[in-house]
Amino acid sequence: MLFSSLALSMILFFSQFVLSKFHNNRSIAVYWGQETSNEPQKSLEYYCQSKSVDIVILAFISQFGEHYISDINQAINNDDSDDYESQKQSISNNNNETSSQFILNLSSYCLYSNVTNSFKCPSLVEDIKTCQARGKKVLLSLGGEYKSGSIKTYGFANDLEGENFAKTLWDSFGEGESVKSLQNDYRPFGDSIIDGFDIDIENEDQTGYLSMVKELSNLSEKYGSKKYYFSSAPQCIFPDKSNSLIIDNFQLDFIFVQFYNNDCQLTKNELKQKKNNDHDHDGDEDIGNEKFNYETWLKHIVENLNFTNTKIFIGLPSSSKAASNGFIKDESILSKIIGQIEKNEIYEKYFGGLMFWDASKGFDLNDRDSIDDSYIYKVWSKLIETNSEFIDEESGVSISNDSSTDSNPATSLFNNTLSSINFAVGYNNYYQTNSWISNIGLGLILFLIHIL
């Protein structure tokens, strides 16, 4: 019995290992947390149950900084509504202060407690653990969209304020004193501990964020019992005016570049506005935008900064309703682009996968893992079908794979690839790159099954 249990454990281990080789460079990250009355979302656990998801980013801590948080008031303590927007309105209608240092906006999943003077997210306590048990990484994002003319809701006055806020984040969501002393009532996610932090600043004010991230990294290295991940989600326009200080001065694990709602998106035709917010359009079908600048980001990270541990993701909308433009309805285009990226050793090394905004619009609410109804699952399914190599010169998307004798592989790559950025498209058999590893793993699995 003991031997059988051990063998079964080894089977599960090697199965996960073999599968993880695929996800190393084709991970799918999704944002979760925002919903509206006509576009609901399911629980975090619901999306983590999908094998297509590798990273979940909780969005957002939408208000923070001493100047902006001073408007949070006691009215929220007396608001019995389970609607975040109602609570938010209560905040703006009163000038009394509470002791909260941030607003955690995860729609109806988090409410303010007048008992603990903190936000509480009851269902997320176990959902986060469930996601992590399934091998998913759970990050928490700060910031979010800033609409033109809107009132600022986040930011720091100086570097010291950013550094101090890092301690608040570490204590509230990491392995700070509150979790060590079992004072989980003051932690929004209770005794659940997230896997890292995502920075999605969009107001072009970068004061304090680099100090905050560096302090978070120091705390995690000094007191953390596991690796913590750090990411940023810049706009594709280079350089990004809101996140460049962090990107250039701190080696992030992931960069989720938003290739949508901008001229540098994947699609050539800009949709100035949706035809109708209540009706889906077919997406931007004209592919091969000469302004698509994935190479620019890759060159900057690899050649200019020499950040060898950073993975760069292609960020996209998960539906035509998830962004003003940039949605690509034909998922085969994405698998072709990714396949061509993986044909090049340097590209493949630093490519992370796809990021989608967001989970609720990219997955069907009733049939999550449906190729017919869930766009993100359909994209993932298309990617794992990639096991043959071909070039379609007529398709209009081309990542060149020229070789060079230049002594610097990164320089030779960038001097000889994407000269026109009109992508030619192709598939690449990812498993060929790691075929010997996969074969060994599969052989061990079959052997262990036999001896059981």
Secondary structure in CASP SS format (residue, H / E / C, confidence):
PFRMAT SS
TARGET T0000
AUTHOR 0000-0000-0000
METHOD secondary structure of the structure
MODEL  1
M C 1.00
L H 1.00
F H 1.00
S H 1.00
S H 1.00
L H 1.00
A H 1.00
L H 1.00
S H 1.00
M H 1.00
I H 1.00
L H 1.00
F H 1.00
F H 1.00
S H 1.00
Q H 1.00
F H 1.00
V H 1.00
L H 1.00
S H 1.00
K H 1.00
F H 1.00
H H 1.00
N C 1.00
N C 1.00
R C 1.00
S E 1.00
I E 1.00
A E 1.00
V E 1.00
Y E 1.00
W E 1.00
G C 1.00
Q C 1.00
E C 1.00
T E 1.00
S C 1.00
N C 1.00
E E 1.00
P C 1.00
Q C 1.00
K C 1.00
S C 1.00
L H 1.00
E H 1.00
Y H 1.00
Y H 1.00
C H 1.00
Q C 1.00
S C 1.00
K C 1.00
S C 1.00
V C 1.00
D C 1.00
I E 1.00
V E 1.00
I E 1.00
L E 1.00
A E 1.00
F E 1.00
I E 1.00
S E 1.00
Q E 1.00
F E 1.00
G C 1.00
E H 1.00
H H 1.00
Y H 1.00
I H 1.00
S C 1.00
D C 1.00
I C 1.00
N C 1.00
Q H 1.00
A H 1.00
I H 1.00
N H 1.00
N H 1.00
D C 1.00
D C 1.00
S C 1.00
D C 1.00
D C 1.00
Y H 1.00
E H 1.00
S H 1.00
Q H 1.00
K H 1.00
Q H 1.00
S H 1.00
I H 1.00
S H 1.00
N C 1.00
N C 1.00
N C 1.00
N C 1.00
E C 1.00
T C 1.00
S C 1.00
S C 1.00
Q C 1.00
F E 1.00
I E 1.00
L E 1.00
N C 1.00
L C 1.00
S H 1.00
S H 1.00
Y H 1.00
C C 1.00
L E 1.00
Y E 1.00
S E 1.00
N C 1.00
V C 1.00
T C 1.00
N C 1.00
S E 1.00
F E 1.00
K E 1.00
C C 1.00
P H 1.00
S H 1.00
L H 1.00
V H 1.00
E H 1.00
D H 1.00
I H 1.00
K H 1.00
T H 1.00
C H 1.00
Q H 1.00
A H 1.00
R C 1.00
G C 1.00
K C 1.00
K E 1.00
V E 1.00
L E 1.00
L E 1.00
S E 1.00
L E 1.00
G E 1.00
G C 1.00
E C 1.00
Y C 1.00
K C 1.00
S C 1.00
G C 1.00
S C 1.00
I C 1.00
K C 1.00
T C 1.00
Y E 1.00
G C 1.00
F C 1.00
A C 1.00
N C 1.00
D H 1.00
L H 1.00
E H 1.00
G H 1.00
E H 1.00
N H 1.00
F H 1.00
A H 1.00
K H 1.00
T H 1.00
L H 1.00
W H 1.00
D H 1.00
S H 1.00
F H 1.00
G C 1.00
E C 1.00
G C 1.00
E H 1.00
S H 1.00
V H 1.00
K H 1.00
S C 1.00
L C 1.00
Q C 1.00
N H 1.00
D H 1.00
Y H 1.00
R C 1.00
P C 1.00
F C 1.00
G C 1.00
D C 1.00
S C 1.00
I C 1.00
I C 1.00
D C 1.00
G E 1.00
F E 1.00
D E 1.00
I E 1.00
D E 1.00
I C 1.00
E C 1.00
N C 1.00
E C 1.00
D C 1.00
Q C 1.00
T C 1.00
G C 1.00
Y H 1.00
L H 1.00
S H 1.00
M H 1.00
V H 1.00
K H 1.00
E H 1.00
L H 1.00
S H 1.00
N H 1.00
L H 1.00
S H 1.00
E H 1.00
K H 1.00
Y H 1.00
G C 1.00
S C 1.00
K C 1.00
K C 1.00
Y C 1.00
Y E 1.00
F E 1.00
S E 1.00
S E 1.00
A C 1.00
P C 1.00
Q E 1.00
C C 1.00
I C 1.00
F C 1.00
P C 1.00
D C 1.00
K C 1.00
S C 1.00
N C 1.00
S H 1.00
L H 1.00
I H 1.00
I H 1.00
D H 1.00
N H 1.00
F C 1.00
Q C 1.00
L C 1.00
D C 1.00
F E 1.00
I E 1.00
F E 1.00
V E 1.00
Q E 1.00
F C 1.00
Y C 1.00
N C 1.00
N C 1.00
D C 1.00
C C 1.00
Q C 1.00
L C 1.00
T E 1.00
K C 1.00
N C 1.00
E C 1.00
L C 1.00
K C 1.00
Q C 1.00
K C 1.00
K C 1.00
N C 1.00
N C 1.00
D C 1.00
H C 1.00
D C 1.00
H C 1.00
D C 1.00
G C 1.00
D C 1.00
E C 1.00
D C 1.00
I E 1.00
G C 1.00
N C 1.00
E C 1.00
K C 1.00
F C 1.00
N C 1.00
Y H 1.00
E H 1.00
T H 1.00
W H 1.00
L H 1.00
K H 1.00
H H 1.00
I H 1.00
V H 1.00
E H 1.00
N H 1.00
L C 1.00
N C 1.00
F C 1.00
T C 1.00
N C 1.00
T C 1.00
K E 1.00
I E 1.00
F E 1.00
I E 1.00
G E 1.00
L E 1.00
P E 1.00
S C 1.00
S C 1.00
S C 1.00
K C 1.00
A C 1.00
A C 1.00
S C 1.00
N C 1.00
G C 1.00
F C 1.00
I C 1.00
K C 1.00
D C 1.00
E H 1.00
S H 1.00
I H 1.00
L H 1.00
S H 1.00
K H 1.00
I H 1.00
I H 1.00
G H 1.00
Q H 1.00
I H 1.00
E C 1.00
K C 1.00
N C 1.00
E H 1.00
I H 1.00
Y H 1.00
E H 1.00
K H 1.00
Y H 1.00
F E 1.00
G E 1.00
G E 1.00
L E 1.00
M E 1.00
F E 1.00
W E 1.00
D C 1.00
A H 1.00
S H 1.00
K H 1.00
G H 1.00
F C 1.00
D C 1.00
L C 1.00
N C 1.00
D C 1.00
R C 1.00
D C 1.00
S C 1.00
I C 1.00
D C 1.00
D C 1.00
S C 1.00
Y H 1.00
I H 1.00
Y H 1.00
K H 1.00
V H 1.00
W H 1.00
S H 1.00
K H 1.00
L H 1.00
I H 1.00
E C 1.00
T C 1.00
N C 1.00
S C 1.00
E C 1.00
F C 1.00
I E 1.00
D E 1.00
E C 1.00
E C 1.00
S C 1.00
G C 1.00
V C 1.00
S C 1.00
I C 1.00
S C 1.00
N C 1.00
D C 1.00
S C 1.00
S C 1.00
T C 1.00
D C 1.00
S C 1.00
N C 1.00
P H 1.00
A H 1.00
T H 1.00
S H 1.00
L H 1.00
F H 1.00
N H 1.00
N H 1.00
T C 1.00
L C 1.00
S C 1.00
S C 1.00
I C 1.00
N C 1.00
F C 1.00
A C 1.00
V E 1.00
G E 1.00
Y C 1.00
N C 1.00
N C 1.00
Y H 1.00
Y H 1.00
Q H 1.00
T H 1.00
N C 1.00
S H 1.00
W H 1.00
I H 1.00
S H 1.00
N H 1.00
I H 1.00
G H 1.00
L H 1.00
G H 1.00
L H 1.00
I H 1.00
L H 1.00
F H 1.00
L H 1.00
I H 1.00
H H 1.00
I H 1.00
L C 1.00
END
